[in-house]
Amino acid sequence: MSTADKRVAELLDRWLASVELHARYLELDDAAYAKAQDWPPHQRPTRWVLDLARTRLQELQRLLAKRRKLDDDGFAEALELMGFLANLLGSEHVERFVPLALPPVEKKSPATIARATPSSKAEPPPRAAPKAAATARRPAQAPPPDVDRIAATVVADAVRLLNWGREWPQLAGLIARLADRPPEQEVWKILRRHRAAIEAKAGRRLD
């Protein structure tokens, strides 16, 4: 199996697992769905969209397996190239996609954490200095709504490109070429600021 074959096969497996999760989320109301994952901005997928995606993914898996038996390494490479170009040139309605859904991670409740932590007498915290207290009481200045929207869009772009097999150094240049995106230097600032979130959503460590 070539490197491209392996990348495409892993990508199709992730997408198929994501579609199955979305199929389970169809039973949730809008409020529960919004809390199910840390979603990028998108329109909630309907059942027929998920059924179509599942059918096409399974068909593509069969084609990939068939080409692999024929030692056709160019097929997987062509799929990667087409996916890259579709993101770079064909994305007009960026909210009309099925976002990658990751298997939920079990979280320990506060009571469980408290039982697992050895009990000990804690010393009272020292009083904060007047200057520090005044600073703590000062409300943090929230960023303008447009800044949050642009950052969320860039993060979503980065996650999609990473899921297509792109690498971290390529992201800023690719995203900056998309419509309504900031310049490359500003994209780099957003990517570095949200690198941990991008790693978590893409499910991989970035080099």
N, C-alpha and C positions, 0 to 999 in steps of 0.2 A: 504494500500500500504506500503510495507516494505521500509526501507531506501535505499537498493540496487535497488529496483524497481524505486524509485523516481530518483535516480542518473542516472540510465541508460535511463529512459524516457527523462529526461532533456538533456542528452547528445545527444540522437537521434534527439531531436527537434533542438538543436544547429547545428548539422551536416546537417540536412535537410535545415534549413534556410541558412547555408553556401553554400550548393550546388545550391540553387536558386540564390544566389548572383553571384556565379561563372557562372551560365548560362547567367545572364545578362552581365557579363564581357566578354563573348565570342565575342560580337560585337566590343570590343575595340581593337585597334592595340597594338603591344607589348609595345610601349612607354607609352601609356595611362594605360595599364594594370599594368605596373610596378609601377605607381603612385597611383593606386586605393586604395591600402592598404599597410601597412608596412609588406611586405611579408618576410618570411624566405626563404632561398635558396630552389628552387624547380623547376621542369619542369612544364610549364603551362599546366593545364588539358585540354583535348579535349572534344568535345561534347559527344562522345560515352562513355567516362569515367564518365562524369557527369550523363548521362542517366542511366548507370549501377549503379552508386552509389545511385541515387534517387530510383530506383526500389528496390534495396537491403535494403535500409533504410526503405522504406514503408513496405516491407515484414517483416522486423525485428520488426517494431512497431506493426504489426498485431500479430506476434507470442508472443510478450511481453504482449499485452493486453489479449490474449487467456490464457496464463499461469497465469496471474494475477487473472483471473476469477476462475482458478482452485486452487488458493492459493498456487501456486508453487513458493516459495521465492527463491529456489535454482537456478532457471533459470537465473534470473538477476545476481545473484552472480557468476554463471558460465560464463556469458557474460563478466563481469568485469574482472574475472581472465584470460579469454582467451585474452582479449584486452591487459591486462598488459603483458602477456607472449609474445604476438605478437610483442609488442614494445621492450621488453627486449631481446628476442632471435631471432626473425624473421626479424628484420630490417636490410636489406643488402643495398638496394638502397634508402638512406634516402631522396633523392630529389624527388623520385617518389611517391608523396602523394598529396592529395588535401588539402592545408592549410586552416585552419579555417578562414572564411571571416566574419567580424563583420559588423553589420549595420552601415553605415557612420554617423558620428556625425556632425551636422551642425556647421560650423565655421563662426563667425562674421568677416566681412571684416574690414580692418583698418578704412575705412570711417565711418562704422557703429559704431565702438568703439569710434571714435573721436566725433561723434554727441552725443553719450551717456555720454561722459565725460564733466563735467562742465568746461567752459573755465576760465582760470586764468593766470595772468602774472607769468611766471616762471623766477626765478632768474638765471643769468648765472652761469654755473657750475664752481666751483673753479678750478684753474690751478693745474694740477697734479705735484707732486714733480718730480724733474729730475730723481730720481732713479726709481720711479713708471712708469714714461713715458718710460724710457729705457726698463723696464721690459715688458710694454704693447707692445712695438714695436718688441720685440723678438718673432719670430714665434714659435708656440707650436710644440713640437716634436711629430709627428704622430706615433702611435703604429705600429709595424711591421704587414704586411698584414696577416701573419699566425695567429697572436693574434686575429685580427678582425674576421677571418674565424672561428676559434675555438669557440670564444665567441658567434657568431651568431648560430653555431651549438648547443651549450649547451642551449642557450635561446630557440631555436626551440624544443629541446628535452623536456625542462621543461614545455613549453606550452602544448605540446602533452600529457605528463604524467598528468598534471593538468586537462586537458580536459577528461582524462580517469578516473578521480576521485581520483588520488593520492594526498597526502598532502605534504606541503612544507618540513617538516623534512625528508621525504623519498627521495626527488629528487636527491640529490648529490650522494647517494649510488647507486641508480638505473642507473643514467646517467654514472657514472664512470665505470660500468660494460659493457657498450656498446662499440663496436669496435671503435678504433681511437679516444677515448675520453681521456682527461687528468685525473690524479689521483683525488681521492675524495676531498682532501683538496683544490686543484686548482679549481675544479668544484664549491665548496662552495664559493670561492672568486668571481668567475664569477657570480654566482647566486645572491649574495648579492649586487654586483656592478650594476646588471641590474634588480634588484627586481621590480622597478617601471614599467619598460617596460614589464616584464613578467606578472605583474598584469594586465596591460592594454590589452595585447594580449589575456590573458586567460579570461578576463572579470570577475575577482573575486578578492577580497581582500585576502591576504595571512596572516595566523596567525603564 
